[in-house]
Amino acid sequence: MSKSPTLTTSPSSAPQIGSRRLAIVLYVTIGFLYWTSMYLYVPTLPVYVEGKINNLAMVGVVLSMYGLWQAVLRLPLGIAADWLGWRKPFILSGLILAALGAAMLGLADSPGSLIVARAVTGLAAAAWVPMVVAFNSLFPPREAVRATAMISLVSSGSQVLATSVTGSLNQWGGYSLAFFLAAGIACLGALLVWPAPERRRPTRRPSWQGTGRLITRQDVLLPSLLAAMSRYVNWATMFAFIPILANQLGGTDVTQSMLVTLYLGVTLLGILGATAIANRIGATWLVYTSFGLLAIGVGEAALAPSLPVLFFSPICLGLAQGVLNPVLMGMSIQYVADAERTTAMGLHQSVHAIGMFAGPWFSGILAEALGLRSMLGVTAVACLMLSYAMATRLTGSRQPERSD
């Protein structure tokens, strides 16, 4: 009798080989569609929003909603998924919200509707927590960094593809085409969630004392804080104000799309590099080097005299972010027991989402008050100083404090 392609093993046993391969293929496909839908309109979103608002501080508020609602939802969602013992319902909800948010952005005609629409996409992005952990659960704990690097590779690849066509989509059908196409792609991803196999774990009532211990562990918290710093920088620059700077330097929608695609393409190379060398070089060394590159990339943008020179910035920013994403994500759950991993990942992504919220929000205020280039200069210096102060504490925290 042939075996059913579902994960029917007991909690203590490994998935059957055929079921594991099916699960990997389906989650990779779902993740690809998910991030394609989330990024298809991102390169020109800041300019689209600025055209409807014409105030940099308010543009920052709209864009910051994406990070704010991730920060609010990701940790509770991680706790809920561990409690339920099931991650698929949360993944499905995220894809439905991604479709709804994209359609709302395409129809928005006021600051309030833009804020609500971007908030919905932020809620959708919280689904990345159970998606990462569901994929990670298909690999042994010793391969945590490798598994997160693999799924990060998928997300970055889909983002590169999505952003590379944004400018062309805008030329063919206006801004609305990218938004509505993104909604359709998210709906396709939602359909694929249903057959995706997942081993349902026993319901586990959360221990608030245990959760408190988990979120204060330095080996979990410090990588999350560093991730928040890196996200602050990238969402203050590549996904907010560097496209606007490019527009001021004479760039078109296609140029803005090329900048973000270059950034994401180099991010992909950074992830590949992290996958290959993380175990040989050491994660902490990679963290130091990557934050130095982030500061260089932002500083170069602040000083760029022309559009061609500006293209150097996404190369530095993308390489740094590509290394930091899987390294810090993997470090944050490496020594956490499987039953608490979704909670730990929820904490990590909630904390780094604070950076995604604060980046466009606070940098928008600074840009309106000081000017766009001055804001970038301040960001470069602050990134270098604060990240290195936190990274020095990271070295002593890498001890296997396993949860019981």
DRENBAMI-276724 format. One record per residue: residue in one letter; x, y, z of N, C-alpha, C in turn. Coordinates in steps of 0.1 Angstrom, whole numbers, plus 5000, padded with zeros to 4 digits. Layout:
BEGIN
guti;nc1;nc2;nc3;cac1;cac2;cac3;cc1;cc2;cc3
A;X;Y;Z;X;Y;Z;X;Y;Z
...
END
This chain:
BEGIN
guti;nc1;nc2;nc3;cac1;cac2;cac3;cc1;cc2;cc3
M;5009;4988;5000;5000;5000;5000;5009;5012;5000
S;5006;5022;4992;5014;5034;4991;5011;5043;5003
K;5021;5051;5006;5020;5060;5018;5014;5073;5014
S;5006;5078;5023;5000;5091;5021;5010;5102;5023
P;5010;5112;5014;5020;5123;5015;5016;5133;5026
T;5015;5128;5038;5013;5137;5050;5022;5134;5061
L;5025;5143;5069;5034;5141;5081;5026;5135;5092
T;5026;5122;5093;5019;5114;5102;5027;5108;5113
T;5039;5112;5114;5048;5106;5124;5045;5112;5138
S;5050;5105;5148;5049;5110;5162;5058;5122;5164
P;5055;5130;5175;5062;5142;5177;5077;5139;5178
S;5081;5128;5183;5095;5125;5186;5103;5120;5174
S;5096;5116;5163;5102;5110;5152;5104;5119;5140
A;5113;5116;5131;5115;5124;5119;5104;5122;5109
P;5101;5132;5100;5092;5130;5090;5097;5119;5080
Q;5087;5112;5073;5091;5103;5063;5098;5111;5052
I;5107;5104;5044;5115;5111;5034;5106;5118;5023
G;5096;5110;5018;5087;5115;5008;5079;5127;5013
S;5074;5125;5025;5066;5136;5031;5074;5149;5033
R;5086;5147;5037;5095;5158;5040;5098;5166;5027
R;5101;5158;5016;5104;5165;5003;5091;5172;4998
L;5079;5166;5000;5067;5173;4996;5065;5186;5004
A;5068;5185;5017;5066;5197;5025;5076;5208;5021
I;5088;5204;5019;5098;5214;5015;5094;5221;5002
V;5090;5213;4992;5086;5219;4979;5074;5229;4981
L;5064;5224;4988;5052;5233;4990;5055;5245;4998
Y;5063;5244;5009;5066;5256;5017;5075;5266;5009
V;5084;5261;5001;5092;5269;4993;5083;5277;4983
T;5074;5270;4976;5065;5276;4967;5056;5287;4973
I;5050;5283;4985;5042;5292;4992;5050;5305;4996
G;5062;5303;5001;5070;5314;5005;5074;5323;4993
F;5076;5317;4982;5079;5324;4970;5068;5333;4966
L;5056;5327;4965;5044;5335;4962;5041;5346;4972
Y;5042;5342;4985;5040;5352;4996;5048;5364;4994
W;5061;5363;4992;5070;5375;4992;5069;5382;4978
T;5065;5374;4968;5063;5381;4955;5051;5391;4956
S;5040;5386;4963;5029;5395;4965;5032;5407;4974
M;5041;5405;4983;5043;5416;4993;5053;5426;4987
Y;5061;5423;4976;5071;5432;4971;5069;5437;4957
L;5058;5432;4951;5056;5436;4937;5054;5451;4935
Y;5050;5458;4945;5047;5472;4944;5057;5481;4952
V;5066;5474;4959;5074;5481;4969;5084;5492;4963
P;5091;5489;4952;5100;5499;4947;5095;5513;4945
T;5083;5515;4940;5077;5528;4938;5066;5532;4948
L;5065;5524;4958;5055;5527;4968;5057;5540;4975
P;5070;5544;4979;5072;5557;4985;5069;5568;4976
V;5072;5568;4964;5068;5579;4954;5053;5579;4952
Y;5047;5567;4951;5032;5566;4950;5026;5573;4962
V;5031;5571;4974;5025;5577;4986;5028;5592;4986
E;5040;5595;4983;5044;5610;4983;5035;5618;4973
G;5031;5611;4962;5023;5618;4953;5009;5621;4958
K;5005;5613;4967;4991;5615;4973;4992;5624;4986
I;5004;5625;4992;5004;5632;5005;5013;5645;5004
N;5025;5644;4998;5034;5655;4996;5039;5660;5009
N;5043;5651;5018;5049;5655;5031;5057;5643;5036
L;5071;5645;5037;5079;5634;5040;5077;5628;5054
A;5073;5636;5063;5070;5630;5077;5057;5621;5076
M;5047;5625;5068;5035;5617;5067;5038;5605;5058
V;5046;5606;5048;5050;5595;5040;5056;5584;5049
G;5065;5589;5058;5071;5580;5068;5061;5573;5077
V;5051;5580;5081;5040;5574;5089;5033;5563;5081
V;5029;5565;5069;5023;5555;5061;5031;5543;5059
L;5044;5545;5055;5053;5533;5053;5056;5526;5066
S;5056;5533;5077;5060;5527;5090;5049;5517;5095
M;5037;5518;5090;5026;5509;5094;5029;5494;5091
Y;5037;5492;5081;5041;5478;5077;5049;5472;5089
G;5058;5479;5094;5066;5474;5105;5059;5474;5118
L;5051;5485;5121;5044;5486;5133;5036;5474;5137
W;5027;5470;5127;5018;5459;5130;5025;5445;5130
Q;5036;5444;5123;5044;5432;5125;5049;5432;5139
A;5054;5443;5144;5060;5443;5158;5049;5440;5168
V;5037;5445;5166;5026;5442;5175;5022;5428;5175
L;5021;5421;5163;5015;5408;5162;5024;5396;5162
R;5037;5398;5158;5045;5386;5156;5048;5378;5169
L;5050;5384;5180;5053;5376;5192;5040;5370;5197
P;5028;5377;5198;5016;5370;5202;5013;5358;5192
L;5015;5361;5179;5012;5350;5169;5021;5338;5172
G;5034;5340;5175;5043;5329;5178;5038;5321;5190
I;5034;5328;5200;5029;5322;5212;5017;5314;5209
A;5008;5320;5201;4995;5313;5198;4998;5300;5189
A;5007;5301;5180;5010;5289;5172;5016;5278;5180
D;5025;5281;5190;5031;5271;5198;5020;5265;5207
W;5010;5273;5212;4999;5269;5220;4990;5259;5212
L;4986;5263;5200;4978;5255;5192;4985;5243;5187
G;4998;5244;5185;5005;5232;5179;5003;5231;5164
W;4999;5242;5158;4995;5242;5144;4998;5255;5138
R;5006;5255;5127;5010;5268;5121;5003;5272;5108
K;4997;5262;5101;4990;5264;5088;4979;5275;5089
P;4970;5275;5099;4960;5285;5099;4965;5300;5098
F;4977;5302;5105;4983;5315;5105;4989;5319;5092
I;4995;5309;5085;5001;5311;5072;4990;5314;5062
L;4979;5307;5063;4968;5310;5054;4962;5324;5056
S;4960;5328;5068;4955;5341;5072;4964;5352;5066
G;4977;5350;5067;4987;5359;5062;4986;5362;5047
L;4984;5351;5040;4982;5353;5025;4969;5360;5022
I;4959;5357;5029;4946;5364;5026;4947;5379;5029
L;4954;5382;5040;4956;5396;5044;4965;5403;5034
A;4975;5396;5028;4984;5401;5018;4976;5405;5006
A;4967;5397;5002;4958;5400;4990;4949;5412;4993
L;4943;5412;5005;4935;5423;5009;4942;5436;5009
G;4954;5436;5016;4962;5449;5017;4966;5454;5004
A;4971;5446;4995;4975;5450;4982;4964;5457;4974
A;4952;5450;4974;4941;5456;4967;4937;5470;4974
M;4937;5471;4987;4934;5483;4994;4943;5494;4990
L;4956;5491;4989;4966;5501;4985;4963;5506;4971
G;4959;5497;4962;4956;5501;4948;4944;5510;4947
L;4935;5509;4957;4922;5517;4957;4923;5529;4966
A;4934;5531;4974;4935;5541;4984;4935;5555;4977
D;4928;5565;4983;4928;5578;4977;4929;5589;4988
S;4934;5585;5000;4935;5595;5011;4946;5590;5021
P;4952;5599;5029;4962;5595;5038;4957;5584;5048
G;4944;5585;5052;4938;5575;5061;4937;5562;5055
S;4933;5561;5043;4931;5548;5036;4945;5542;5033
L;4955;5550;5030;4968;5545;5028;4974;5539;5041
I;4971;5546;5052;4976;5541;5065;4970;5527;5068
V;4957;5526;5066;4950;5514;5069;4955;5502;5060
A;4956;5506;5047;4960;5495;5038;4974;5490;5041
R;4983;5499;5044;4997;5495;5047;4997;5487;5060
A;4989;5491;5069;4987;5483;5082;4983;5469;5079
V;4974;5467;5070;4969;5453;5067;4980;5445;5061
T;4989;5451;5053;5000;5443;5048;5010;5440;5059
G;5011;5449;5069;5019;5446;5080;5014;5434;5088
L;5001;5433;5090;4995;5422;5096;4998;5409;5088
A;4997;5410;5075;5000;5399;5066;5014;5394;5068
A;5024;5403;5070;5038;5400;5071;5041;5392;5084
A;5032;5393;5094;5034;5385;5106;5034;5370;5103
A;5028;5366;5092;5027;5351;5089;5041;5346;5086
W;5051;5354;5084;5064;5349;5081;5070;5341;5094
V;5065;5344;5106;5069;5337;5118;5066;5322;5117
P;5053;5318;5116;5050;5304;5115;5056;5298;5102
M;5057;5306;5091;5062;5300;5079;5077;5296;5080
V;5085;5304;5086;5099;5301;5089;5101;5289;5098
V;5093;5289;5109;5094;5278;5118;5089;5265;5112
A;5078;5265;5105;5073;5253;5098;5083;5248;5089
F;5090;5256;5081;5101;5251;5073;5113;5246;5081
N;5116;5254;5091;5128;5250;5100;5126;5237;5107
S;5113;5233;5110;5110;5221;5117;5113;5208;5108
L;5115;5211;5095;5118;5200;5086;5133;5196;5086
F;5141;5203;5094;5155;5201;5095;5159;5199;5110
P;5170;5192;5113;5175;5190;5126;5179;5203;5132
P;5179;5205;5146;5183;5217;5152;5197;5222;5149
R;5206;5213;5146;5220;5217;5143;5221;5225;5130
E;5210;5224;5122;5210;5230;5109;5201;5243;5109
A;5199;5249;5121;5190;5260;5122;5194;5272;5113
V;5207;5275;5113;5212;5287;5105;5211;5283;5090
R;5214;5271;5086;5213;5266;5072;5199;5267;5067
A;5190;5262;5076;5176;5261;5072;5170;5275;5070
T;5173;5284;5080;5168;5298;5078;5175;5305;5066
A;5187;5302;5063;5194;5307;5052;5187;5303;5039
M;5183;5290;5039;5176;5285;5027;5162;5292;5024
I;5154;5293;5035;5141;5300;5033;5143;5315;5031
S;5154;5321;5036;5157;5335;5033;5161;5336;5019
L;5167;5326;5013;5171;5326;4999;5159;5327;4990
V;5149;5318;4994;5137;5318;4986;5130;5332;4987
S;5129;5337;4999;5122;5350;5000;5129;5361;4993
S;5142;5361;4993;5150;5371;4986;5149;5370;4971
G;5149;5357;4966;5147;5354;4952;5134;5359;4947
S;5123;5357;4954;5110;5362;4950;5110;5377;4950
Q;5116;5383;4960;5116;5398;4961;5124;5404;4949
V;5135;5398;4945;5142;5402;4934;5134;5402;4921
L;5127;5391;4919;5119;5389;4907;5107;5400;4907
A;5101;5401;4919;5089;5410;4920;5093;5425;4917
T;5104;5429;4924;5108;5443;4922;5114;5446;4909
S;5119;5436;4902;5125;5439;4889;5115;5442;4878
V;5102;5439;4880;5092;5442;4870;5083;5454;4875
T;5085;5459;4886;5076;5470;4891;5075;5482;4882
G;5087;5487;4878;5087;5498;4869;5080;5496;4856
S;5082;5484;4850;5075;5480;4838;5060;5479;4839
L;5056;5473;4850;5042;5472;4853;5035;5486;4854
N;5042;5495;4861;5037;5509;4862;5035;5515;4848
Q;5045;5513;4839;5044;5518;4826;5033;5512;4818
W;5030;5499;4820;5020;5493;4812;5006;5496;4817
G;5004;5496;4830;4990;5498;4836;4989;5508;4847
G;4999;5516;4849;4998;5525;4861;5001;5518;4874
Y;5002;5525;4885;5005;5520;4898;4995;5508;4902
S;4983;5509;4898;4973;5500;4902;4975;5486;4897
L;4982;5484;4886;4984;5471;4880;4992;5462;4890
A;5003;5468;4895;5011;5460;4904;5004;5456;4917
F;4996;5465;4922;4988;5462;4934;4978;5450;4932
F;4971;5451;4921;4961;5441;4919;4967;5427;4915
L;4978;5428;4907;4985;5415;4904;4991;5409;4917
A;4996;5417;4926;5000;5412;4939;4989;5405;4946
A;4977;5411;4946;4966;5405;4953;4963;5391;4947
G;4963;5390;4934;4961;5377;4928;4971;5366;4931
I;4984;5370;4932;4994;5361;4935;4993;5356;4949
A;4989;5365;4959;4987;5361;4972;4975;5351;4973
C;4965;5353;4965;4954;5343;4965;4958;5329;4961
L;4967;5329;4951;4972;5316;4946;4980;5309;4957
G;4988;5317;4964;4996;5311;4975;4987;5305;4986
A;4976;5312;4989;4966;5307;4999;4960;5294;4995
L;4958;5292;4982;4952;5279;4977;4962;5268;4980
L;4975;5271;4979;4985;5260;4981;4988;5257;4995
V;4983;5265;5004;4985;5262;5019;4977;5250;5023
W;4965;5248;5017;4956;5237;5021;4963;5223;5019
P;4969;5220;5008;4976;5206;5007;4989;5205;5014
A;4995;5216;5019;5008;5216;5025;5008;5207;5038
P;5016;5197;5039;5016;5188;5050;5023;5195;5062
E;5017;5192;5074;5023;5197;5086;5020;5187;5097
R;5030;5183;5105;5028;5174;5116;5022;5182;5128
R;5010;5180;5131;5003;5187;5142;5008;5183;5155
R;5014;5192;5163;5019;5189;5176;5008;5190;5186
P;5010;5183;5198;5000;5184;5208;4998;5199;5213
T;4986;5202;5216;4983;5216;5222;4991;5218;5234
R;4998;5229;5235;5007;5232;5247;5003;5245;5252
R;4997;5245;5264;4994;5258;5270;5007;5266;5274
P;5007;5278;5270;5020;5286;5272;5022;5288;5287
S;5035;5287;5291;5039;5291;5304;5044;5305;5304
W;5037;5314;5310;5041;5328;5309;5054;5330;5316
Q;5057;5322;5327;5070;5323;5333;5081;5319;5324
G;5078;5308;5317;5088;5303;5307;5090;5313;5295
T;5079;5319;5291;5080;5329;5280;5088;5341;5285
G;5086;5345;5297;5094;5356;5303;5108;5353;5303
R;5112;5340;5307;5126;5336;5307;5131;5336;5293
L;5123;5331;5283;5128;5330;5270;5131;5344;5264
I;5122;5354;5266;5124;5367;5259;5135;5375;5266
T;5140;5371;5277;5150;5378;5284;5164;5371;5282
R;5164;5360;5276;5177;5353;5273;5185;5361;5263
Q;5198;5363;5267;5206;5372;5258;5209;5365;5245
D;5210;5352;5244;5212;5345;5232;5200;5346;5222
V;5189;5350;5228;5177;5352;5219;5175;5367;5217
L;5177;5375;5227;5173;5389;5226;5184;5397;5218
L;5197;5395;5221;5207;5403;5214;5207;5402;5199
P;5206;5390;5193;5204;5389;5179;5192;5397;5173
S;5181;5397;5181;5169;5403;5177;5171;5418;5177
L;5178;5424;5187;5180;5438;5188;5189;5443;5176
L;5199;5435;5173;5208;5438;5162;5200;5437;5149
A;5191;5427;5148;5183;5427;5136;5174;5439;5135
A;5169;5444;5146;5161;5456;5146;5169;5468;5141
M;5182;5469;5145;5190;5480;5140;5192;5479;5125
S;5195;5467;5120;5197;5465;5105;5184;5468;5098
R;5173;5464;5103;5160;5467;5096;5157;5482;5096
Y;5160;5489;5107;5158;5503;5108;5165;5510;5096
V;5178;5506;5095;5186;5512;5084;5180;5510;5070
N;5177;5497;5068;5172;5494;5054;5158;5500;5051
W;5149;5501;5061;5136;5506;5059;5136;5522;5059
A;5147;5527;5065;5148;5542;5064;5154;5546;5050
T;5161;5536;5044;5168;5540;5031;5162;5533;5019
M;5164;5520;5017;5160;5514;5005;5145;5513;5003
F;5138;5512;5013;5123;5510;5012;5115;5523;5016
A;5122;5534;5017;5116;5546;5020;5122;5558;5013
F;5134;5562;5016;5138;5575;5012;5149;5575;5001
I;5156;5564;4999;5165;5563;4987;5157;5564;4974
P;5146;5557;4973;5138;5559;4960;5134;5573;4958
I;5130;5580;4969;5126;5595;4968;5139;5603;4964
L;5150;5600;4970;5163;5607;4966;5166;5604;4951
A;5164;5592;4946;5166;5588;4932;5156;5597;4923
N;5144;5598;4928;5134;5606;4920;5139;5621;4919
Q;5145;5626;4930;5150;5640;4930;5162;5641;4921
L;5169;5631;4919;5181;5631;4910;5177;5628;4896
G;5164;5627;4893;5160;5625;4879;5157;5611;4876
G;5156;5602;4885;5153;5588;4882;5138;5586;4879
T;5135;5576;4870;5121;5573;4867;5116;5561;4876
D;5104;5557;4873;5099;5545;4880;5108;5533;4878
V;5113;5531;4865;5121;5520;4862;5134;5521;4869
T;5140;5533;4871;5152;5535;4878;5151;5531;4893
Q;5140;5536;4899;5137;5532;4913;5135;5517;4914
S;5129;5511;4905;5127;5496;4905;5141;5490;4904
M;5150;5495;4896;5163;5489;4894;5171;5490;4907
L;5170;5502;4914;5177;5503;4926;5173;5493;4937
V;5160;5491;4938;5156;5481;4948;5159;5467;4944
T;5158;5464;4931;5161;5451;4926;5176;5448;4928
L;5184;5458;4925;5199;5456;4928;5201;5453;4942
Y;5195;5461;4951;5197;5458;4965;5193;5444;4969
L;5181;5439;4964;5176;5426;4967;5184;5415;4961
G;5189;5418;4949;5198;5408;4942;5211;5406;4949
V;5217;5417;4954;5229;5416;4962;5226;5409;4976
T;5214;5412;4981;5210;5406;4993;5210;5391;4991
L;5205;5386;4980;5205;5372;4976;5219;5366;4977
L;5229;5374;4971;5243;5369;4971;5248;5369;4985
G;5244;5378;4994;5248;5378;5008;5243;5366;5015
I;5230;5362;5012;5225;5350;5019;5232;5338;5014
L;5235;5337;5001;5243;5326;4996;5257;5325;5003
G;5263;5336;5005;5276;5337;5011;5275;5333;5026
A;5264;5337;5033;5262;5334;5047;5260;5319;5048
T;5252;5313;5039;5250;5299;5039;5262;5291;5037
A;5272;5296;5029;5284;5288;5026;5295;5290;5037
I;5295;5301;5043;5307;5304;5052;5303;5306;5067
A;5291;5306;5070;5287;5309;5084;5294;5299;5094
N;5294;5286;5091;5300;5277;5101;5315;5277;5101
R;5321;5283;5090;5336;5283;5090;5342;5296;5095
I;5335;5307;5093;5341;5320;5097;5337;5324;5111
G;5324;5321;5114;5319;5325;5127;5309;5336;5126
A;5297;5334;5133;5286;5344;5131;5290;5358;5136
T;5296;5359;5147;5299;5372;5153;5308;5380;5144
W;5318;5374;5138;5326;5382;5129;5318;5387;5117
L;5309;5379;5112;5301;5383;5101;5292;5395;5105
V;5287;5395;5118;5279;5406;5122;5286;5419;5122
Y;5299;5419;5128;5307;5431;5128;5309;5437;5114
T;5313;5428;5105;5316;5432;5091;5304;5438;5084
S;5293;5431;5086;5280;5435;5079;5275;5449;5084
F;5276;5452;5097;5272;5465;5101;5281;5476;5096
G;5294;5473;5095;5303;5483;5088;5299;5486;5074
L;5295;5476;5067;5290;5478;5053;5277;5486;5053
L;5268;5483;5062;5256;5491;5063;5259;5506;5064
A;5268;5509;5073;5271;5523;5076;5277;5530;5063
I;5286;5522;5056;5292;5527;5044;5281;5530;5033
G;5272;5521;5032;5261;5522;5022;5253;5534;5024
V;5249;5537;5037;5240;5548;5040;5248;5561;5038
G;5261;5561;5043;5269;5573;5041;5271;5577;5026
E;5273;5567;5018;5275;5569;5004;5262;5576;4998
A;5251;5571;5002;5238;5577;4997;5237;5591;5001
A;5241;5594;5013;5241;5608;5018;5249;5618;5010
L;5260;5612;5004;5270;5621;4997;5269;5619;4982
A;5260;5610;4977;5260;5607;4962;5256;5620;4954
P;5265;5624;4945;5262;5636;4937;5253;5634;4925
S;5252;5621;4921;5244;5618;4909;5238;5605;4910
L;5229;5602;4901;5221;5589;4901;5230;5577;4899
P;5240;5578;4890;5249;5566;4888;5257;5563;4901
V;5261;5573;4908;5269;5571;4920;5260;5565;4931
L;5247;5568;4931;5238;5563;4941;5237;5548;4940
F;5239;5542;4929;5238;5528;4927;5248;5520;4935
F;5258;5526;4940;5268;5519;4949;5262;5516;4962
S;5252;5525;4967;5247;5523;4980;5239;5510;4982
P;5230;5506;4973;5223;5493;4974;5232;5481;4974
I;5244;5482;4968;5253;5471;4968;5258;5468;4982
C;5262;5479;4989;5267;5477;5003;5256;5473;5012
L;5244;5480;5011;5233;5477;5019;5228;5462;5017
G;5227;5458;5005;5222;5445;5002;5231;5434;5007
L;5244;5435;5004;5253;5425;5009;5253;5424;5024
A;5253;5435;5031;5252;5435;5046;5239;5428;5051
Q;5228;5432;5045;5215;5427;5049;5214;5412;5046
G;5219;5408;5035;5219;5394;5031;5226;5385;5041
V;5237;5389;5046;5244;5382;5056;5237;5382;5069
L;5232;5394;5073;5227;5396;5087;5213;5388;5088
N;5205;5388;5078;5192;5382;5079;5192;5367;5084
P;5199;5358;5077;5199;5344;5082;5208;5342;5094
V;5219;5349;5095;5228;5347;5106;5221;5351;5120
L;5215;5363;5120;5209;5367;5133;5196;5359;5135
M;5188;5356;5125;5176;5348;5127;5180;5334;5132
G;5190;5328;5126;5194;5314;5131;5200;5315;5145
M;5208;5325;5148;5214;5327;5162;5203;5328;5172
S;5192;5334;5169;5181;5337;5179;5174;5325;5183
I;5174;5314;5175;5167;5302;5179;5176;5290;5180
Q;5189;5291;5178;5198;5280;5178;5197;5271;5190
Y;5196;5277;5202;5196;5270;5215;5183;5269;5221
V;5172;5271;5214;5159;5271;5219;5152;5258;5216
A;5145;5252;5225;5138;5239;5223;5127;5240;5213
D;5124;5230;5205;5115;5230;5194;5101;5235;5199
A;5097;5231;5211;5083;5235;5215;5082;5250;5217
E;5093;5258;5218;5093;5272;5221;5099;5280;5209
R;5102;5273;5198;5109;5280;5187;5100;5290;5180
T;5087;5287;5178;5078;5297;5172;5077;5310;5180
T;5077;5308;5194;5077;5319;5203;5090;5327;5201
A;5101;5320;5201;5114;5327;5200;5115;5334;5187
M;5110;5328;5176;5110;5334;5163;5101;5346;5162
G;5089;5345;5169;5080;5356;5170;5086;5368;5177
L;5094;5365;5188;5101;5376;5195;5111;5382;5186
H;5119;5374;5179;5129;5379;5170;5123;5388;5159
Q;5112;5384;5153;5107;5391;5142;5098;5403;5147
S;5093;5402;5159;5086;5414;5165;5096;5425;5168
V;5108;5421;5174;5118;5431;5177;5123;5437;5164
H;5127;5429;5155;5133;5435;5142;5122;5443;5135
A;5109;5440;5136;5099;5448;5130;5098;5462;5136
I;5102;5463;5149;5103;5476;5155;5112;5485;5147
G;5123;5479;5142;5132;5487;5133;5125;5490;5120
M;5117;5481;5115;5110;5484;5102;5100;5495;5104
F;5094;5496;5116;5085;5507;5119;5092;5520;5121
A;5102;5520;5130;5109;5532;5134;5117;5538;5122
G;5122;5529;5113;5130;5534;5102;5123;5545;5094
P;5112;5542;5087;5106;5552;5079;5099;5563;5088
W;5094;5559;5100;5087;5569;5108;5097;5580;5113
F;5107;5575;5120;5116;5585;5126;5125;5592;5116
S;5129;5584;5106;5138;5591;5095;5129;5601;5087
G;5116;5598;5086;5107;5608;5079;5107;5621;5087
I;5106;5620;5100;5106;5632;5108;5119;5640;5106
L;5130;5632;5107;5144;5638;5105;5145;5644;5091
A;5140;5637;5081;5142;5642;5068;5134;5655;5066
E;5122;5656;5071;5114;5668;5070;5120;5680;5078
A;5127;5677;5089;5133;5687;5097;5147;5691;5093
L;5156;5681;5089;5170;5684;5085;5173;5684;5071
G;5164;5677;5063;5167;5675;5049;5170;5660;5047
L;5168;5655;5035;5169;5641;5032;5184;5636;5034
R;5193;5644;5028;5207;5639;5029;5213;5640;5043
S;5209;5650;5051;5214;5651;5065;5208;5639;5073
M;5196;5636;5070;5190;5624;5077;5198;5612;5074
L;5202;5610;5062;5210;5598;5058;5224;5598;5065
G;5230;5610;5066;5243;5610;5073;5242;5607;5088
V;5231;5612;5095;5229;5609;5109;5226;5594;5111
T;5219;5588;5101;5216;5574;5102;5228;5565;5101
A;5237;5569;5092;5250;5562;5090;5258;5561;5103
V;5260;5573;5109;5268;5574;5121;5261;5566;5133
A;5248;5568;5135;5241;5561;5146;5242;5546;5144
C;5240;5542;5132;5241;5527;5129;5254;5521;5133
L;5265;5528;5130;5278;5523;5133;5281;5522;5148
M;5277;5533;5155;5280;5534;5169;5271;5524;5177
L;5258;5524;5175;5249;5516;5183;5250;5501;5180
S;5252;5497;5167;5253;5483;5164;5266;5477;5170
Y;5277;5484;5169;5289;5479;5174;5289;5478;5190
A;5282;5487;5196;5280;5486;5211;5273;5473;5214
M;5262;5470;5207;5254;5458;5210;5262;5445;5206
A;5269;5446;5195;5276;5434;5190;5287;5430;5199
T;5293;5439;5207;5304;5435;5216;5298;5427;5228
R;5285;5429;5231;5278;5421;5241;5274;5407;5236
L;5273;5406;5223;5268;5394;5216;5278;5382;5218
T;5291;5386;5218;5301;5376;5219;5300;5367;5231
G;5297;5373;5243;5297;5366;5255;5284;5359;5258
S;5274;5361;5249;5260;5355;5251;5258;5342;5244
R;5268;5338;5236;5265;5326;5227;5268;5313;5235
Q;5260;5310;5245;5261;5298;5252;5248;5290;5251
P;5249;5276;5250;5237;5268;5248;5228;5268;5260
E;5220;5279;5262;5210;5279;5273;5197;5272;5269
R;5197;5259;5268;5185;5252;5262;5173;5254;5271
S;5161;5256;5265;5149;5256;5273;5145;5242;5277
D;5139;5241;5288;5134;5228;5293;5119;5226;5290
END
